Amino acid sequence: MLTPHLLSADYLDAAVTAAHAAAAILQTHAVHHSDLVIDTKQRNDLVSQADREAEQTIIEILRKRTPDIGIVAEESGGQPGARATWCIDPLDGTTNFLSGIPHYAVSIALIGHAGCRPDGQTPLPQDTPLIGVIYDPNREELFSALYGIGAWLNGRRIRCSNTRSLDQSVLATGFPFRDFSFEHQYMPGFLDAMHQTRGVRRFGSAALDLAWTACGRYDGYWEMGLAPWDVAAGTALVRAAGGVCEDIRGQEPWPEGGYVVASNAHIATELATLITKHL
């Protein structure tokens, strides 16, 4: 039986085990990605049997290892728990995966709910991502984080970059691809970022954008119109790596609504100002 402390290594190990198992399924399908049966949930929102099989494997492992925790997953939904909830994206970067572009990841987070005591002592004042695991099977890079303790890449501690100003920064973003209702708010910020930074990148996986911000490859990242499972694990990573990861609109304790801005601590105010002045 697992220890009741949510920051126990047992919970992190369960997430890591599930991420590796799901990635093995994805990589098996990736060899024959053109043969996958693909369904369209809505415009530019795709799902294949690879997503579904990977998600089912994650759920089976987490239910067995952590029966006391609720589960919410992208494809199958689920039920939040009273104390904490696993938030699962079995394949972040589905369009890349289906096109044979080797840039996608498995993303698993543990969200502690307000009032729970993750360390067995101090209650959380608000819902908070406590554990983040993002696994990139193409690079064999495992990103992991524990709230208040730290973040790691393949077991080595990582920190956000030390870049001090926006004009020296390399940023990542994601263009509107499914919901275009906020396009008029997004594009001015994107144009400002083009002119006021060293460059902007768009690779197509929110989870990896956040993981790469946590390890200092990017200095910052923002995107709109995402889902909780896209950003939950990455939020845990960036925060545990000494960075800032917040809801762009300032309405939620973490970017659960999918409006996310993340960066190292030095440029956080500059980047947030650049993005929010157009909202």
C-alpha positions, 0 to 999 in steps of 0.5 A: 500500500502506498504511503499517504504522502502525495510527494512520496517517491512511490507516486512519482515512480508510478507516473514514470512507469506509466509514461514509459509503458505508454511511450512503448506503445506509441513507438510501436505504432510510430513505425506504421503511423500511416496505417493508423485509424484516425478519428476527428474530434473537431477541426484539427483535433485528432485521435488515433488508436495509438492515443487510446491504447497508450492512455488505457495503459497509463490508466491501468497502471495508475489505478493499480499503483495508486487506487486512492487517486482520481484520474482525468484523461484526454480521451476517456475523461474520468473522475477527479479525486477528493484529495488529488487527481492524475491528469493525463495526456497520452500523446501530446503532439498528435499531429506531429506523431501522425505526420511522422514528425519525431516531436511528441511526448507522454505527459502525466501530472498529479494535481493536489486539491486545495486542503490536501496535505501533500507532505503530510503536514502543510495543507495546500491553499489551492489546487496545485500540480505536485508531480510532473512527468513528461517523457520524450521517447524519440530523444529518450528524455524523461523530465520529472518534478516534485513540488517544492523539491526540484526538477530533473532530466534523466535524473540530473537536476535542471533549472530554468535559464538565467537570461535576464531580459526579453530582448536576449530571450528565445521563446516558444509558442503555439499558434491557434489551431483548433479554437480561433476565437482568440486569434485577434488577441494572440497575433499582436503579442506574437508580432511583438515577440518577433520584434522584441526577442532573439526568436520565437519557435513553434514545434507543436507540443505544449508539454515539451515546450514547457519541459524545454523551458524548465531545463533552460532551452527556452527562456519562456513560452506562451500559448492559448486555447489548450486543455488542462492535460496539455499543461499540468505536468509542464507547470509542475516542471517549470515551477520546480525548476525555479521558473514561473508558470501561470494563467495568462488571464490571472484567473486560476491558480495554475493554467488549467484553462489552457491560457499559459505563460511560463518563463524563468523568473527574470523575464516573467514580468516582461513576458507577461506584460507583452502578452497580456496587454493585448487581451 
